[in-house]
């Protein structure tokens, strides 16, 4: 059986070392990369360096959810498992359909970690005991923060051009472009398509 290729993305070298030790101890897994931030993990994804990526929720260069969305919008085939010491009140597992597999805690036993990675690789959702309750299935909140942003983003997602949106909302074309730029900067999206994917 071919071993599942695993990547580890965590800014703490000691955490990466601990996870590396556990992955290397499992014969069904093989460690293919360690990344200190989301940018490094995304670069590795472009060359298909891993099947499953273990990601800390607190990355220095982007929220973990944005990393997942970048993977989604670029058509990545890997699965992602959030690894966290302090679970938040809720995690939206719809944040990365087809990519995000679930969440585990950093004190997960080596046996359970290996089982979670293997399960994620086969397409299953995973959560260590006690974490299942925090997984939510509600759609993620809108990226817009004001009524104007909401109106512009909604029309952008409908496929309307910027001039059409400007005419429909009786706003200047520069206002529409500036608002979209604000939204892409806030979310970390690289372009309009990624922004639409995040909102969908």
C-alpha positions in Angstrom: 0.0 0.0 0.0 1.3 3.5 -0.9 2.0 5.6 2.1 -0.1 8.8 2.6 2.1 11.8 2.0 1.8 14.3 4.9 2.8 18.0 5.2 3.0 19.9 8.4 2.3 23.7 8.6 2.9 25.2 12.0 5.0 28.3 13.0 6.3 26.6 16.1 9.4 24.4 15.4 8.8 22.3 18.5 5.2 21.5 17.4 6.5 20.6 14.0 9.1 18.4 15.6 6.5 16.6 17.7 4.1 16.0 14.8 7.0 14.9 12.6 8.0 12.3 15.2 4.5 11.0 15.2 4.1 10.9 11.5 7.5 9.2 11.0 6.5 6.5 13.6 3.5 5.4 11.4 4.5 3.1 8.6 1.4 4.1 6.6 2.5 7.7 6.5 5.4 9.5 5.0 6.4 13.1 5.9 7.1 15.1 2.7 7.4 18.7 4.0 7.4 21.1 6.9 6.2 24.7 6.5 6.5 27.6 8.9 3.7 29.6 7.3 0.8 29.3 4.8 2.8 30.7 1.9 5.3 27.9 2.0 2.5 25.3 2.3 0.7 26.8 -0.7 3.8 26.7 -2.8 4.3 23.0 -1.9 0.6 22.3 -2.8 1.3 23.6 -6.4 3.7 20.8 -6.9 1.5 18.2 -5.2 4.0 17.6 -2.4 1.4 16.2 0.1 -1.9 14.3 0.3 -2.9 15.6 3.7 -1.8 18.8 5.3 -1.8 19.4 9.1 -2.4 23.1 9.7 -2.2 25.2 12.8 -5.1 27.6 13.1 -2.7 30.5 13.9 -0.4 31.1 11.0 1.8 34.2 10.9 1.0 35.3 7.3 -2.7 34.3 6.9 -5.7 32.7 8.7 -5.7 29.0 8.3 -9.1 29.3 6.6 -7.6 31.5 3.9 -5.0 28.9 3.2 -7.8 26.4 2.8 -9.6 28.7 0.4 -6.5 29.2 -1.7 -6.2 25.5 -2.0 -9.9 25.2 -3.0 -9.7 28.0 -5.6 -6.5 26.5 -7.2 -8.0 23.1 -7.5 -5.8 21.3 -5.0 -6.5 17.7 -4.4 -5.1 17.4 -0.9 -7.0 17.3 2.4 -6.5 19.6 5.3 -6.8 18.9 9.0 -6.7 21.8 11.4 -4.4 21.0 14.4 -5.0 23.3 17.4 -4.2 23.4 21.1 -7.1 25.7 21.9 -10.2 24.9 19.9 -12.3 28.0 19.1 -16.1 28.1 19.8 -16.9 26.8 16.3 -15.2 25.8 13.2 -17.0 25.9 9.8 -16.2 22.7 8.0 -17.8 24.1 4.9 -15.0 26.6 4.7 -13.2 24.4 2.3 -15.6 21.9 0.7 -13.6 18.9 -0.6 -10.4 20.1 1.0 -11.1 20.7 4.7 -11.4 17.3 6.5 -11.8 18.4 10.1 -9.9 19.2 13.3 -7.8 17.5 15.9 -6.0 18.7 19.0 -2.2 18.9 19.3 -2.3 16.4 22.2 -3.9 13.7 20.0 -2.2 10.3 20.5 0.0 9.0 17.7 -2.4 6.2 17.0 -5.3 8.6 16.7 -3.3 11.1 14.6 -2.4 8.4 12.1 -6.0 7.2 11.9 -7.2 10.7 11.4 -4.8 11.4 8.6 -5.6 8.1 6.9 -9.3 8.7 7.2 -9.0 12.3 5.8 -7.0 10.9 2.8 -9.9 8.6 2.0 -12.4 11.5 2.1 -13.8 11.2 5.6 -14.4 14.0 8.0 -12.3 13.7 11.2 -12.4 15.1 14.7 -10.7 13.9 17.9 -13.0 13.1 20.8 -14.4 16.2 22.5 -14.0 18.3 19.3 -16.8 16.9 17.3 -19.3 19.2 19.0 -17.6 22.4 17.9 -17.8 21.5 14.2 -20.6 23.6 12.7 -22.4 23.1 9.4 -23.7 26.6 9.0 -22.6 28.5 5.9 -19.7 30.8 6.6 -20.5 34.4 7.3 -20.4 37.0 4.5 -17.0 38.6 3.9 -18.7 42.0 3.5 -18.9 44.2 6.6 -21.1 47.1 5.4 -24.4 47.4 3.5 -22.5 48.8 0.5 -19.9 46.0 0.5 -22.7 43.5 0.8 -24.6 44.9 -2.2 -21.4 45.1 -4.3 -20.2 41.6 -3.4 -23.6 40.0 -4.0 -23.7 41.5 -7.5 -20.1 40.5 -8.1 -21.0 36.9 -7.2 -23.9 37.0 -9.6 -21.4 37.6 -12.4 -22.2 41.3 -13.0 -19.5 43.5 -14.5 -18.2 46.5 -12.6 -19.9 49.0 -14.9 -23.2 47.1 -14.5 -22.9 47.1 -10.7 -22.1 50.8 -10.7 -25.1 51.5 -12.8 -27.4 49.3 -10.7 -26.3 50.8 -7.4 -25.9 54.4 -8.7 -22.3 54.4 -7.6 -19.1 55.4 -9.5 -17.0 52.8 -11.2 -14.1 53.8 -9.0 -16.2 53.1 -5.9 -16.9 49.6 -7.1 -13.3 48.9 -7.9 -12.1 50.3 -4.6 -14.6 48.2 -2.7 -13.6 45.0 -4.4 -9.9 45.9 -3.8 -10.7 46.4 -0.1 -12.5 43.0 0.1 -9.7 41.1 -1.7 -7.1 42.7 0.6 -9.0 42.0 3.7 -9.6 38.3 2.8 -6.2 37.6 1.3 -7.8 36.7 -2.1 -5.5 37.3 -5.1 -8.3 38.2 -7.5 -12.0 38.5 -8.1 -12.4 34.8 -8.8 -10.9 33.8 -5.4 -13.1 36.4 -3.7 -16.2 34.9 -5.3 -15.1 31.4 -4.3 -14.7 32.5 -0.7 -18.1 34.0 -0.5 -19.9 31.1 -2.3 
